[in-house]
Amino acid sequence: FFRPCSPALLSPMGNKSSSRAPLENERIEELHGKTHYQRSEVKQLYKQFSGQAPSRAPTEVEFTALSQSIGIRDPFVTKMVFNAFDRKRRGSIDFADFVHGMSTMTQGALDEKAELIFRMLDIRGTGSVSQDDLLETATHLHLLLGDMGLPQGDSDQSPQALVDRIWSAVHPQGPAMTLEEYKAGALKDPAIMRAINHF
């Protein structure tokens, strides 16, 4: 859907500086071990997060400034990314949430990216995604990105065609698809896999 900046390209906006204490080595090692980032990248992300986030665990409103610094400026996409990063649905994200989300976006495996995308599609935070949810997201991304936001290879690149394709690949058992259904179905479809890999 979009390509966020890598840690090497991040730079604090407005020359903000953080008054927080440096990240402890044990914490750096923990995040290095659980993500795809090197220790130096974790440190750089912490500097960015500390400089942009008004609090240690920014809410969705506070996340706006931080999201702009990683290349996300559209309000709807910002909300999607916040939902994806807020893994525990607390209404806020801490530094660990931010690192895990950025790691998956920039360097994650297909399975990891598929799970992150599902959380983005789950715009109501219910743990499932309906056809209406999917169509709302696909329509907005199509208006924002054009055909770049949709899987390539089909003659019909409309949002409704994407919804129909995903629904056909997933075959949900109920009115909304679960994460497990989405991953099992979407990862078998070459076009959807290419879209996920391009994420």
C-alpha angles and dihedrals in degrees: 000000000000138000113239121207118269118236090257090063099044118111127173112260117235091010091277117175129202125237092195123113117263117270112270117249092238090056091048091052092048094052092042089054095047099043139042093254129110118234092256090053092051089053092049092049090050090054090050094046093047093048096049105032114082090206138024090257110030120206122226091272093049091046091068096082092046092049091052090057090058093049102267113124106151112098095220093049090046089056091049093050092046090053090049094049093045092079096170096042093238095142090247139063128222128203093272090054090050094049094047091049095047092045092054093046096050104030110006126131120248092263092051093047092048090056092047092049090050090055088050091051091049090082094164096048095236098130091246137072124223127202089254091053091049094047092049091052095043092048093051093047091048091054090047101041107015116214091340088080094057133070111270126230103061125099089222108063097170122131090245090053089053092050091049091049095050092045090050092050095046101041095198116212092220140026091286133037123241126219091257092051092047094051094044093051105032095049089058093057112084095208094049090046090053090051091050092047090051091052 
